Amino acid sequence: MTAIQEFTVQFRDEAYDDLHRRLATTRWPTRELVADRKQGVQLAALRSLCQYWENKYDVRRVEHRLNALPQYTTEIDGVTIHFVHVRSAYENALPLIMTHGWPGSVIEMLDSVGPLTAPDDPAEAFHLVLPSLPGYGFSGEPAETGWDLVRTANAWAELMRRLGYDRYVAQGGDVGAGVTDALGRIGPDGLAGIHTNLLVPALNDPAALPNRTDEEKAALAAIKTFQTSGNGYFVEMATRPQTIGYALLDSPTALAAWMIDHDTDAYYKIAGAFVDDTPSGNLTPDHILDNITAYWLTGTGASTARSYWEAYGPDAPAAGGAPLPDPRVPVGFSAFPGEIWNTPRSWADQSYPTLNYYGQAARGGHFAAWEEPGLFAQELRAAFRSLR
């Protein structure tokens, strides 16, 4: 039950044929009645994405990209966990487990593998462990409730133990930030520090944050805007994941629309990559579709939605349970300018008494590792430099 097995991605030809058939027979709605994204994903953007997906995209890219790296599975707490494990050529590299979020996957981290495992300075190299969250990608789908952020964090601690890492650090964004935050608060043996690029307490309880400086007021206003006009996906998945899951499993077009309607900054960058051929950083049409295609081919639209019900729904521990203690390990935080809210240093200090690094990147948004893998790697090297 604790064995680690090698893993290779392989899909049947019929799965690719079915994808193309469904794209070709999409039933399209009429155009939205506003000039921006106030009513949701714009028709021109989604048509451009699906036309590229059907006619230009190499659907086998997901297989090729993942199979170019060492992949494994192991069963933890009744669920098969898939992970990419890339050891640096430098034996003294620092082990790092990185957790993706929604609508992400390990694919959003692939272009940071090189900069992190083989940097110019060998003293700043990492051994990388990139697990797929339960119910995501090639990890198994939980057959019972209870896979909240804490349970996932405990599974990650067990994974690092099985891999023989007795000292390691952890990083996460989006849902991965929640898992990493929980990992830091649990404080398992061997964890030396954590880093996130999304302030988790702000998502859970913005009213508890200070509101004094102009910077703090702007950040609080951004949170309120998100919670009143931009978080429809969050509310639906945290309360009715099964309902939206039917559409996500049946229509690749619906899946694509749901996945790109995350936040304003990311949406316009993704739309621009297809409509205007103006990709932002690493958010090219192929890279965007790699992630969406992985969701479609693995049939994980519903199970990934349920992860929000587990982590943030009305029955989740975060909705009313006793709070976890402050992390006892050093915490690093990086603010990216296109994030849903740009976290001030004061908020990070309040949330993490052990904060020992705060960085502000020049570019990038909510999906920092995906959009700007080079800058993302720089932030991680800086955040964990003092822990080596």
C-alpha positions in Angstrom: 0.0 0.0 0.0 3.0 2.3 0.5 4.8 1.4 -2.6 5.8 4.0 -5.2 5.1 3.0 -8.8 6.3 4.5 -12.0 3.6 6.2 -14.1 3.1 7.0 -17.7 0.3 9.1 -19.3 -1.5 7.3 -22.1 -4.9 8.0 -23.6 -6.7 6.0 -26.2 -7.2 7.3 -29.7 -11.0 7.2 -29.1 -10.7 9.8 -26.4 -9.1 12.3 -28.8 -11.7 11.5 -31.5 -14.4 12.1 -29.0 -13.0 15.5 -28.0 -12.9 16.7 -31.6 -16.4 15.4 -32.2 -17.8 17.3 -29.2 -16.0 20.5 -30.1 -17.3 20.3 -33.7 -20.9 19.9 -32.5 -21.0 22.6 -29.8 -24.3 24.5 -29.4 -23.3 28.1 -29.0 -25.3 30.8 -27.2 -25.9 34.2 -28.6 -23.4 37.0 -28.0 -23.3 38.6 -24.6 -25.1 42.0 -24.3 -22.2 43.9 -22.7 -18.8 45.0 -24.0 -16.8 43.3 -21.3 -16.8 40.2 -19.1 -19.7 41.3 -16.8 -21.9 38.6 -18.1 -19.2 36.0 -18.2 -16.9 34.5 -20.8 -17.3 36.4 -24.1 -18.4 34.6 -27.2 -15.6 35.7 -29.4 -13.0 34.6 -26.9 -14.4 31.2 -26.4 -15.0 30.6 -30.1 -11.4 31.5 -30.8 -10.2 29.2 -28.1 -12.3 26.3 -29.3 -11.4 26.8 -33.0 -7.7 26.7 -32.1 -8.4 23.6 -29.9 -10.2 21.8 -32.7 -8.0 22.8 -35.7 -4.5 23.8 -34.5 -3.7 22.3 -31.1 -1.8 19.0 -30.8 -4.0 17.1 -28.4 -1.1 14.7 -27.6 1.0 17.5 -26.0 -0.3 16.6 -22.5 1.1 13.1 -22.9 4.4 14.2 -24.4 5.1 17.0 -21.9 4.3 14.9 -18.8 6.0 11.8 -20.0 9.2 13.8 -20.6 9.5 13.9 -16.8 9.6 11.2 -14.1 6.1 10.5 -12.8 4.9 8.2 -10.0 1.9 7.2 -8.0 1.5 6.0 -4.5 -1.6 5.3 -2.3 -2.0 7.6 0.7 -5.0 7.4 3.1 -7.0 5.4 0.5 -6.4 7.6 -2.5 -3.9 7.1 -5.3 -1.7 10.2 -5.5 0.1 11.1 -8.8 3.2 13.2 -8.7 6.1 14.4 -10.8 9.4 14.0 -9.1 12.5 15.7 -10.6 15.7 15.4 -8.6 18.3 18.1 -9.3 21.7 17.0 -10.6 23.1 18.8 -7.5 22.9 16.4 -4.5 22.7 19.2 -2.0 19.6 20.6 -3.5 16.8 21.5 -1.2 13.7 19.3 -1.5 10.6 21.3 -2.4 7.0 20.2 -2.7 4.8 22.5 -4.8 1.0 22.4 -4.9 -1.2 23.7 -7.7 -4.7 25.0 -7.4 -7.9 25.2 -9.5 -8.3 25.5 -12.4 -4.7 24.4 -12.4 -2.7 21.2 -12.4 0.9 20.1 -12.3 1.0 21.3 -15.9 1.1 25.0 -14.8 4.4 24.3 -13.0 6.2 22.4 -15.7 8.1 25.4 -17.1 9.5 26.2 -13.7 11.1 22.8 -13.3 14.2 23.7 -15.2 14.9 27.1 -13.4 14.3 25.4 -10.0 16.2 22.2 -10.5 19.1 23.5 -12.7 19.7 27.2 -11.7 22.9 29.0 -12.7 24.0 28.8 -9.1 24.1 25.1 -7.9 23.7 26.3 -4.3 20.1 27.4 -5.1 18.9 24.2 -6.7 15.8 22.3 -5.6 14.6 18.7 -5.8 11.0 19.0 -7.0 7.9 17.1 -6.0 4.8 18.2 -7.8 1.7 16.2 -6.6 -1.7 16.3 -8.2 -4.3 17.2 -5.7 -6.8 14.4 -4.9 -9.5 14.3 -7.6 -7.3 16.3 -10.0 -5.4 15.1 -13.0 -4.0 11.6 -12.6 -4.6 11.3 -8.9 -7.4 9.2 -7.7 -10.8 10.6 -6.9 -11.7 10.4 -3.2 -14.6 8.0 -2.5 -15.6 9.7 0.7 -15.9 13.2 2.1 -13.3 14.7 4.4 -10.4 15.5 2.0 -10.1 19.1 3.2 -6.9 21.2 3.2 -5.6 19.7 6.4 -6.0 16.1 5.2 -4.3 16.9 2.0 -1.4 18.6 3.9 -1.0 15.5 6.0 -0.9 13.4 2.9 1.9 15.6 1.5 3.9 15.2 4.7 3.5 11.4 4.3 4.6 11.6 0.6 7.8 13.5 1.5 8.5 10.9 4.2 8.1 8.1 1.8 10.5 9.8 -0.7 13.1 9.9 2.0 13.2 13.7 2.5 13.8 14.4 6.2 14.1 18.2 5.6 12.1 20.0 3.0 10.1 23.2 2.1 6.7 23.7 0.6 5.1 26.2 -1.8 1.6 26.7 -3.1 -0.8 29.1 -4.9 -4.6 29.2 -5.1 -5.9 26.0 -3.5 -2.3 25.0 -3.2 -1.7 28.0 -0.9 -4.4 26.7 1.4 -2.7 23.3 1.5 0.7 24.8 2.1 -0.7 27.2 4.7 -2.2 24.2 6.5 1.1 22.3 6.2 2.9 25.1 7.9 0.4 25.3 10.7 0.5 21.5 11.3 4.3 21.6 11.3 5.2 18.0 10.5 8.6 16.7 11.2 11.0 17.7 8.4 9.2 20.9 7.2 11.7 23.7 7.3 9.6 26.5 5.8 6.7 27.5 3.5 6.0 30.0 0.7 2.7 31.1 -0.8 1.6 33.7 -3.4 -2.0 34.0 -2.2 -2.9 35.2 1.3 -5.3 32.5 2.6 -6.8 34.5 5.5 -7.8 37.2 3.2 -9.9 34.7 1.2 -11.5 33.3 4.4 -12.2 36.5 6.4 -11.3 39.8 4.8 -13.1 41.7 7.5 -10.5 40.5 10.0 -7.7 42.3 8.1 -6.6 45.8 8.9 -7.9 48.6 6.8 -5.8 51.7 7.4 -3.3 52.6 4.7 -4.3 53.4 1.1 -2.6 50.2 0.1 -4.7 48.2 2.5 -7.9 49.9 1.5 -7.2 49.1 -2.2 -6.5 45.5 -1.4 -9.7 45.2 0.7 -11.7 46.9 -2.1 -10.3 44.3 -4.6 -11.4 41.5 -2.3 -14.9 42.9 -2.0 -15.1 43.3 -5.8 -14.1 39.7 -6.3 -16.6 38.5 -3.8 -19.5 40.4 -5.2 -18.9 40.2 -9.0 -16.1 37.8 -9.8 -16.4 34.6 -7.7 -19.4 32.9 -9.2 -17.3 29.8 -9.9 -16.2 29.8 -6.2 -19.7 29.9 -4.8 -21.0 27.2 -7.2 -18.2 24.8 -6.5 -18.1 25.4 -2.8 -21.9 24.8 -2.5 -23.1 22.8 -5.5 -20.1 21.0 -7.2 -22.1 18.1 -8.4 -24.5 20.4 -10.3 -21.8 22.1 -12.4 -19.9 18.8 -12.7 -22.5 17.5 -15.2 -21.7 20.2 -17.7 -17.9 19.9 -17.1 -18.0 16.2 -17.9 -20.2 16.5 -20.9 -19.0 19.5 -22.9 -15.4 20.5 -23.5 -16.6 23.9 -24.5 -18.4 24.3 -21.2 -15.3 23.1 -19.4 -13.1 25.6 -21.2 -15.5 28.5 -20.4 -15.7 27.5 -16.7 -11.9 27.2 -16.4 -11.0 30.5 -18.0 -13.6 32.5 -16.1 -11.5 32.7 -12.9 -10.4 36.3 -12.3 -10.4 39.5 -14.4 -6.6 39.7 -14.9 -6.2 36.0 -16.0 -9.3 36.1 -18.1 -8.2 39.0 -20.3 -4.7 37.6 -20.6 -6.1 34.2 -21.8 -8.7 35.9 -24.1 -5.9 38.0 -25.6 -3.8 35.0 -26.4 -6.6 33.6 -28.6 -8.4 36.7 -29.9 -5.5 39.1 -30.5 -2.6 36.7 -30.6 -1.0 38.6 -27.7 0.0 36.0 -25.0 1.1 37.3 -21.6 4.4 35.7 -20.7 4.0 32.0 -20.8 0.2 32.0 -21.3 0.3 31.0 -24.9 -2.6 29.2 -26.6 -0.8 25.8 -26.4 0.1 26.2 -22.7 -3.5 27.2 -21.9 -5.0 24.3 -23.8 -2.5 21.9 -22.2 -4.2 22.5 -18.9 -7.8 22.4 -20.2 -7.1 19.3 -22.2 -5.7 17.5 -19.2 -8.9 18.2 -17.3 -11.0 16.9 -20.2 -9.1 13.8 -20.9 -8.9 12.8 -17.2 -12.7 13.5 -16.7 -12.0 15.4 -13.5 -14.4 18.4 -13.9 -16.7 17.2 -11.1 -14.1 15.8 -8.7 -12.0 19.0 -8.9 -15.2 21.1 -8.2 -15.8 19.0 -5.1 -12.4 20.0 -3.7 -13.8 23.5 -3.2 -16.8 22.0 -1.3 -14.3 20.2 0.9 -12.0 23.1 1.5 -14.4 26.1 1.5 -18.0 24.8 1.7 -20.4 25.2 4.5 -19.3 22.0 6.2 -15.6 22.6 5.7 -13.4 23.1 8.9 -12.6 26.6 7.6 -16.2 27.5 7.8 -16.4 27.4 11.6 -13.9 25.0 13.1 -11.2 25.8 15.5 -8.4 27.7 13.7 -5.1 26.0 13.4 -2.1 27.6 15.3 0.2 30.0 13.6 3.0 28.4 11.6 6.1 27.6 13.6 8.3 27.5 10.6 9.6 30.5 8.6 7.1 31.8 6.0 7.8 33.5 2.7 5.3 35.4 0.6 5.4 36.8 -2.9 3.0 39.4 -4.2 2.3 39.4 -8.0 0.8 42.6 -9.4 -2.0 40.8 -11.3 -3.3 38.8 -8.3 -6.9 39.0 -7.4 -5.8 41.3 -4.6 -2.3 42.7 -4.1 -1.4 41.7 -0.5 0.3 44.4 1.4 3.3 43.5 3.6 1.3 44.5 6.7 -1.3 41.8 5.9 1.3 39.1 5.4 3.0 40.2 8.7 -0.3 39.9 10.6 -1.2 36.5 9.1 2.3 35.1 9.6 4.3 36.1 12.7 7.2 34.0 11.4 7.3 35.8 8.0 10.9 36.0 7.0 10.5 37.0 3.3 8.2 39.3 1.4 8.8 39.9 -2.3 7.0 41.9 -5.0 7.4 40.6 -8.5 7.4 42.9 -11.5 5.0 40.9 -13.5 2.5 38.0 -13.2 -0.9 37.3 -11.8 -2.8 34.6 -9.9 -1.2 31.8 -11.9 2.3 33.0 -11.2 4.2 29.8 -11.9 2.3 29.3 -15.2 2.5 32.8 -16.5 6.0 33.9 -15.4 8.0 30.7 -14.5 11.3 32.5 -14.5 10.2 35.3 -12.1 8.4 32.7 -10.0 11.6 30.7 -9.6 13.5 33.8 -8.6 11.0 34.5 -5.9 11.3 30.9 -4.5 15.1 31.0 -4.5 15.0 34.3 -2.6 12.3 33.1 -0.2 14.1 29.9 0.8 17.7 31.1 0.5 18.1 31.6 4.3 16.8 28.0 4.9 19.5 26.1 3.1 
